[in-house]
């Protein structure tokens, strides 16, 4: 169970919070319109970004002549590769995102989840995976304080165990944990598609039940299936809306969020 370390959440939260998850494969493809739209987004929301960086890690490992291994879809991380993961995520990827946001006059603050114990983690399977973890606790209080001070935290998905070991955490899991801990109104997954499509049309709203039916019927297929399954998995009693959006377009325009919203079905219909 993920817990949240926050004693004064209501005091800090003056605007609703959204968490934006940037996939590592999308970061180099994010458009100017996408970054420009954060100025409008921050008029209406406090914003936290959590990013991945798998391709950047792989490129750096290749450049250094270090071979990478995976176990059940997760990157094995020993002491040597942990240093490379930190360099790629914090030096390369995090720096690129914060620099581009700074160009839009946004107070982006690049951080590791291990900073100030923002993400406390535990090992998943130290024998087979090494320094790979999952989120155990989120220090929501410090995130609220940064938001209240006008910052946009940009988090690399690294956590720290209770013994002080830095671990690599899946970015999707990190983003979902942060969103739940800060009582985010939305968790936004930035992808290479403008949302869930039916033909050429973007579906504005959809429920998990409708998604499962659509997968069975075959109009949600291929690479879209893991995207929507990851998004559905983040929904909870605390996190009621998850969005799938494109990094090639503005996140928001004229106060309207662009993409597909996934939310649970209420007794009266979609909430």
N, C-alpha and C positions, 0 to 999 in steps of 0.2 A: 504494500500500500504506500502511495506517495503522500507525504504530509507537507504542510505549508507552514513556514516559520513567519508568522505575521501577527502582530498584536494590535496594529492600528490601521487595518486595511481601509475602513470606511473613512477615516480621517484623511488619508492620502488620496483617495480616488475621487477626483473632481470631474473627470470625464471617463466614459467607458474605455476599456482597454481592448486593443486587438493585438494578437500575436501573428506575425508574418513569418512563415517558414520558407526559406530560399534553398532549393535543392542545389547541390554542388554542380551538377551538370548544366544548370540554368544561369549561373552567376555571370559567366562571360557573355551571355546572350541577352542580358537585361537591357531594355531600351532606354533611351533618354526620357521618353514619355513616362515610363515606369518610375524612374527616379524623381522626375519633376512632380509626379502626382502625390508624393509624400507630403509636400507642403499643404495641399488641400486636405489630405487624410488627417494630418495632425491638428487641423482646425477643429475636427470633430471627435478625435480619439487620442488617447495615449497609445503609443506604438512601441512594441518590442519586436526586434528581428532575431530569429534563431536561424543559423545557416549551416549547411553541410559543406562538403569539400572533398568528396571522394576522388574526383578526377585530378584535382590539384595535388592530393597526397600521392596518387599513383605516379604522376609526372615527376614529382620530386624524388620519389623512391627510385624510379628508372634512371633519373639523372645521377643519383648517387650510387647506382649499381646495387641496390638492395631489392631482393625479391620479396614479393608480397604473397601471403597465403590467406585463404578464407576458410571459415568453418561455419557451416549452416548459414551462409549468407553474410556473416560478420567478419570483418577484417581482423586476423590475428595480430596482436600488438604486443611485442616484447619491448625491452628497455630501449633498444636502438630505434625501432620503428615508432615508439612513442615520441621520441625527440623529433622525428620527421613529421609526424602528425601535428605536433604543436607548431612547428615551423610553418607548415603549409596552411593550417587553419588560421593561426593567429597572425603570422607575418604576411602571408600572401592574400588569402581570401578575405579575412576580416578587414585588412587594410584597404583592399580594393573597394569593399562596400562602404566603409566609413568615408573614404576619400570622395566617392561619387555623391554621397549624401551631403558631405560638407560643401561640395560645389553648388548644391542647391540651398545653401545657407541653413542647413539643418544641424542641430547640435547632436550629432551621432557620436556615441561613446563605445568604442570597441572594447570588448571584454571577453575573458574566458569564463565559462560557467564555474570553473574552479576558483575564480577570484572571489574573495569575501564570502566564501562558502555559499555562493548562489545555488550551485547544484551539488548537493551531497549525494554520493553514489555508493553502490556496492558492486562487487565483482559479480558478473553473470556466471562465468565458468573459467576460473583462473587457470585451471590445468590445460584446457583446450584453446582458450582465447587469449590468455594473458591479461594485459591491462585494458580490458573492455568491461564497461559497467552499465548499470541502469540506474535511473534516478530514484533516490530514496526520499529526499527532502528538498524542497525549493525554498530559498530565503526570499519570500515574496516581499518582506518589509523593505529590504534594500532596493528592490526593483521599484516599488511604489515611490520611495524617496527620490530616486533618480528621475522618474516620470514627473513627479510633482515639481522638480527643479528645472524641468524643461528639456531633459535629455531624451534621446532615443537610444536605448541600450541595444547594441548589436552583439549577440552572444555566440561564441564558438562553442560547439557541444562537447566540452570537456568538463568533467566533474572531479571531485576529490573525495576519497574514502575517509572514514573516521580515523584511519591510521596515517592520512596525509599523502596517499598515493594518487597521482593524477591518472585518470582513466578516460578512454575514448568512449563516447556515448552516441548511439544512433540519433541523428538529427531530428527525425520525425518524432521519436520518443521524447526527446528533450523539449521540442516545441509543444507537444501535447501536455507534458508535465507542467511547463511554465504557464501555459494557457489556463489550465485548471487551477493552479495555485494562486494566480492573480485574479481569478474570477473573470477571465476575459469574456467579452461579448461574442467575439469571433476568433477562430483560428483560420488563417488564410494560407493555403498551400499554393505556392507560385510554381507553375508548370509551363510546358511548351504548348498547351492548348488553352483556348479562351474559356473553358468550362466543360461541362458534360454536354456533348453534342448529340442531337437526334437529326441525322442528315447533316444539313448545313446550319441548323438552328441551335443556338445555345439555350439549354434548359435553365430557366431562371431559378426555380426551386424544385427540390426533389427530396423524398424521404428514403431512409435505408430500405424499407420494404419495396418501394418502387425501383430502387437500384438493383436489388436482388432479382426482381422480376425481369428487369431490362437485361441483366446478364444472361438469365435463362433464355430470354427471347432472342438474344444475339445482337442487339443494337448497342449495347456496351460490350466491347470486346478488346482483345489484344492488350496493348500497353496501358489502356485506360482502366482496365480492371484493377491492377494493383494500386493505381492512384486513388480510385474511389474507395477501395477497401481500407487503405490507410486512413483516408479522411473519415470514413464511417467509424473506424476503431477509436478515433479521438473523441467522439461524441460521448457525453456523460450527463448526469443530472446537473453538474456545474457548468459544463460547456455544451450549450444547446445548439450552436451553429458553427458549421465548418464550411469554408468556401474553397472552390477550385478556380483559380484565375490564371491568366497568361502574363508572363513577364515581358511580353512584346508590346503590351498596351498599358495605358494608365490604369492604376488600381481603382481610382475613383474619379468621376467627372460629374460636375453639377450635383454633388452630394449623393450620387448613385454609385454603389459598388458594382464593378463590372466582373461578372463571372456567374458560377452556379453555387447556390446556397444549399447545403445538405442539412436538414434538421428533422428531429423526431416528429412523428405524427401525433397530434393531440386528439382528444375525443371528438372535437369539433372539426378536425382536419389538420392541415399543416399549421403548426404554431406560429 
